Amino acid sequence: MRFLRLTQANTGVTIHVNMDQVVVIAPNKTGGAVLLTTAVDKDAARIVPVKETPQEVVAMLDAGAKPAG
């Protein structure tokens, strides 16, 4: 599993996102990114807005994200 420490857009809280479950990284209107992840329910998805831009998220992944903690 590859986890990234990102900042939740709505609250400013640091969250750990399992990037193996992220299927889409898209820009949002505020300059951050929206991550679309798979959910426990097979036919469901979860939307996670973060303050980091899509480019920053991809750069973190390319840098070899280590497990958070």
Secondary structure, 3 states (H helix, E strand, C coil): CCEEEEEECCCCCEEEEEHHHEEEEEECCCCCEEEEEECCCCCCEEEEEECCCHHHHHHHHHCCCCCCC
